[in-house]
Amino acid sequence: MKKKLLSVMMAAALVLSLAACGNSSDSEGGAKTKETKEGGEESSGDSYSIGICQLVQHDALDAATEGFKDALTELCGEDGVTFDEQNAQGEHNMCATIVNQFVSDDVDLILANATDPLTTAATATADIPIIGTSVTDFATALQIEDWTGATGINVSGTSDLAPIDEQAAMLKELLPEAETVGILYCSAEPNSKYQAELFEEALKADDIEYKEYTAADSNEIQSVVTSAVSEVDAIYIPTDNTMAANTEIVKNVCVPAKIPVIAGEQGICTGCGVATLSISYYDIGYKAGEMAYEVLAKGADISTMDIEFAPQVTKMYNKEICEELELTVPEDYEAIEAE
């Protein structure tokens, strides 16, 4: 009887032991496992999970997201990376909801496409690496005073800032008779304010007067632009997401008034401008993807990675609006292709 009881107890212990091992195996199988390669690099046994928060649907931001995804897919393989792509529809609260879900899901990396997603993500997590793109000035966005080129935190990425002094030179080249320039941007976008201040400094150096015109949101744009066209000879719009999403409003006021718009990027120029010193948003997105790969696959320290800029800029013009305003552009400008 004692031997029988002992046998039963031993069998029960064996079953419990096997069950414990089975639970441990299931737990490990459901989580992402990482193996260390020679040289200290890590490779994932599963695909990297990337959360993408894009501020608003717009050609420039869309191109940056596309470039980012293309770069990581090429470097990791189609089975080596998965994307959870979300659009905040221009709403700050939606940015917070999206980013907080990424943090809850414990994604491997967050792509913050535009300034609001970047600042929201940086507030939401200090652990998950964040790559920003389509951000004009990371120091301004993140309120970093002692700027060294890298953020010093879990954030890096690519800037969409084109040389402001060259944009001012473009305005002077195309519109030499312009005496007063209106600088139009959304007051809710700190990076737009940063660009406006740089542009103002460039205009001062050429003794050109300027006036600022700001709209708090899209509802104010028409009235603000209507006031501007009665007081200035030309308008400059920096890379500004609110203006980029409402170029039709700007065009419908400026073109009839014969007021040319110099734009900070190609998307705005396509909608309402005469010329721009353009960068490729696809290129800065692609570079952001390469930076993400360095962090994920090679263990690069994101806090020390310098912010990268567009590799080249191009003088471009809007043929349709230039013809309507009877404006002739030099031969070294490229026409923006109609979509």
Solvent accessible surface area in square Angstrom, and as a share of the most:
residue,aa,sasa,rsa
1,M,193,0.86
2,K,174,0.74
3,K,170,0.72
4,K,145,0.61
5,L,104,0.52
6,L,102,0.51
7,S,68,0.44
8,V,89,0.51
9,M,117,0.52
10,M,126,0.56
11,A,55,0.43
12,A,51,0.40
13,A,58,0.45
14,L,111,0.55
15,V,96,0.55
16,L,129,0.64
17,S,59,0.38
18,L,114,0.57
19,A,52,0.40
20,A,60,0.46
21,C,84,0.50
22,G,33,0.32
23,N,103,0.53
24,S,57,0.37
25,S,70,0.45
26,D,106,0.55
27,S,78,0.50
28,E,110,0.49
29,G,66,0.63
30,G,74,0.71
31,A,62,0.48
32,K,64,0.27
33,T,68,0.40
34,K,92,0.39
35,E,117,0.53
36,T,99,0.57
37,K,107,0.45
38,E,170,0.76
39,G,84,0.81
40,G,56,0.54
41,E,60,0.27
42,E,79,0.35
43,S,30,0.19
44,S,26,0.17
45,G,59,0.57
46,D,87,0.45
47,S,16,0.10
48,Y,14,0.05
49,S,33,0.21
50,I,1,0.01
51,G,0,0.00
52,I,0,0.00
53,C,0,0.00
54,Q,7,0.03
55,L,17,0.08
56,V,26,0.15
57,Q,134,0.60
58,H,27,0.12
59,D,83,0.43
60,A,10,0.07
61,L,4,0.02
62,D,51,0.26
63,A,27,0.21
64,A,0,0.00
65,T,4,0.02
66,E,96,0.43
67,G,0,0.00
68,F,0,0.00
69,K,59,0.25
70,D,48,0.25
71,A,0,0.00
72,L,0,0.00
73,T,41,0.24
74,E,118,0.53
75,L,77,0.38
76,C,31,0.18
77,G,32,0.31
78,E,145,0.65
79,D,136,0.70
80,G,18,0.17
81,V,8,0.05
82,T,73,0.42
83,F,55,0.23
84,D,56,0.29
85,E,84,0.38
86,Q,74,0.33
87,N,44,0.23
88,A,0,0.00
89,Q,114,0.51
90,G,42,0.40
91,E,102,0.46
92,H,105,0.47
93,N,117,0.60
94,M,83,0.37
95,C,0,0.00
96,A,29,0.22
97,T,86,0.50
98,I,13,0.07
99,V,0,0.00
100,N,83,0.43
101,Q,95,0.42
102,F,2,0.01
103,V,48,0.27
104,S,86,0.55
105,D,78,0.40
106,D,106,0.55
107,V,12,0.07
108,D,27,0.14
109,L,0,0.00
110,I,0,0.00
111,L,0,0.00
112,A,0,0.00
113,N,0,0.00
114,A,0,0.00
115,T,19,0.11
116,D,36,0.18
117,P,0,0.00
118,L,0,0.00
119,T,40,0.24
120,T,15,0.08
121,A,0,0.00
122,A,27,0.21
123,T,121,0.70
124,A,36,0.28
125,T,13,0.07
126,A,83,0.64
127,D,128,0.66
128,I,14,0.07
129,P,27,0.17
130,I,0,0.00
131,I,0,0.00
132,G,0,0.00
133,T,0,0.00
134,S,7,0.04
135,V,0,0.00
136,T,7,0.04
137,D,21,0.11
138,F,4,0.02
139,A,14,0.11
140,T,45,0.26
141,A,10,0.08
142,L,29,0.15
143,Q,161,0.72
144,I,42,0.21
145,E,168,0.75
146,D,127,0.66
147,W,94,0.33
148,T,116,0.67
149,G,17,0.16
150,A,16,0.13
151,T,12,0.07
152,G,56,0.53
153,I,76,0.39
154,N,18,0.09
155,V,0,0.00
156,S,0,0.00
157,G,0,0.00
158,T,1,0.00
159,S,1,0.01
160,D,6,0.03
161,L,37,0.18
162,A,3,0.02
163,P,49,0.31
164,I,13,0.06
165,D,96,0.50
166,E,82,0.37
167,Q,2,0.01
168,A,3,0.02
169,A,56,0.44
170,M,2,0.01
171,L,0,0.00
172,K,97,0.41
173,E,81,0.36
174,L,12,0.06
175,L,23,0.12
176,P,103,0.65
177,E,155,0.70
178,A,12,0.09
179,E,129,0.58
180,T,20,0.11
181,V,0,0.00
182,G,0,0.00
183,I,0,0.00
184,L,1,0.00
185,Y,6,0.02
186,C,3,0.02
187,S,67,0.43
188,A,74,0.57
189,E,30,0.13
190,P,63,0.40
191,N,7,0.04
192,S,0,0.00
193,K,79,0.34
194,Y,61,0.23
195,Q,2,0.01
196,A,0,0.00
197,E,77,0.35
198,L,65,0.32
199,F,0,0.00
200,E,18,0.08
201,E,100,0.45
202,A,18,0.14
203,L,1,0.00
204,K,105,0.44
205,A,87,0.67
206,D,55,0.28
207,D,134,0.69
208,I,21,0.11
209,E,120,0.54
210,Y,67,0.26
211,K,93,0.40
212,E,66,0.30
213,Y,24,0.09
214,T,54,0.31
215,A,0,0.00
216,A,52,0.40
217,D,64,0.33
218,S,45,0.29
219,N,135,0.69
220,E,70,0.32
221,I,0,0.00
222,Q,111,0.49
223,S,73,0.47
224,V,25,0.14
225,V,0,0.00
226,T,71,0.41
227,S,57,0.37
228,A,0,0.00
229,V,24,0.14
230,S,92,0.59
231,E,87,0.39
232,V,9,0.05
233,D,64,0.33
234,A,0,0.00
235,I,0,0.00
236,Y,0,0.00
237,I,0,0.00
238,P,0,0.00
239,T,14,0.08
240,D,5,0.02
241,N,31,0.16
242,T,28,0.16
243,M,0,0.00
244,A,11,0.08
245,A,57,0.44
246,N,27,0.14
247,T,18,0.11
248,E,106,0.48
249,I,50,0.26
250,V,0,0.00
251,K,45,0.19
252,N,91,0.47
253,V,23,0.13
254,C,1,0.01
255,V,16,0.09
256,P,96,0.60
257,A,43,0.33
258,K,127,0.54
259,I,18,0.09
260,P,15,0.09
261,V,2,0.01
262,I,0,0.00
263,A,0,0.00
264,G,3,0.02
265,E,6,0.02
266,Q,64,0.28
267,G,16,0.16
268,I,0,0.00
269,C,0,0.00
270,T,58,0.34
271,G,18,0.17
272,C,2,0.01
273,G,0,0.00
274,V,0,0.00
275,A,0,0.00
276,T,0,0.00
277,L,6,0.03
278,S,4,0.03
279,I,11,0.06
280,S,43,0.28
281,Y,17,0.06
282,Y,76,0.29
283,D,48,0.25
284,I,1,0.01
285,G,0,0.00
286,Y,58,0.22
287,K,73,0.31
288,A,0,0.00
289,G,0,0.00
290,E,61,0.27
291,M,7,0.03
292,A,0,0.00
293,Y,46,0.17
294,E,62,0.28
295,V,19,0.11
296,L,21,0.10
297,A,15,0.11
298,K,96,0.41
299,G,60,0.58
300,A,35,0.27
301,D,82,0.42
302,I,16,0.08
303,S,25,0.16
304,T,93,0.54
305,M,33,0.15
306,D,82,0.42
307,I,16,0.08
308,E,63,0.28
309,F,116,0.48
310,A,20,0.16
311,P,104,0.65
312,Q,124,0.55
313,V,54,0.31
314,T,41,0.24
315,K,62,0.26
316,M,22,0.10
317,Y,40,0.15
318,N,16,0.08
319,K,114,0.48
320,E,101,0.45
321,I,3,0.02
322,C,3,0.02
323,E,109,0.49
324,E,75,0.34
325,L,28,0.14
326,E,156,0.70
327,L,35,0.18
328,T,122,0.71
329,V,27,0.16
330,P,48,0.30
331,E,178,0.80
332,D,90,0.47
333,Y,12,0.05
334,E,97,0.43
335,A,44,0.34
336,I,21,0.11
337,E,149,0.67
338,A,102,0.79
339,E,181,0.81
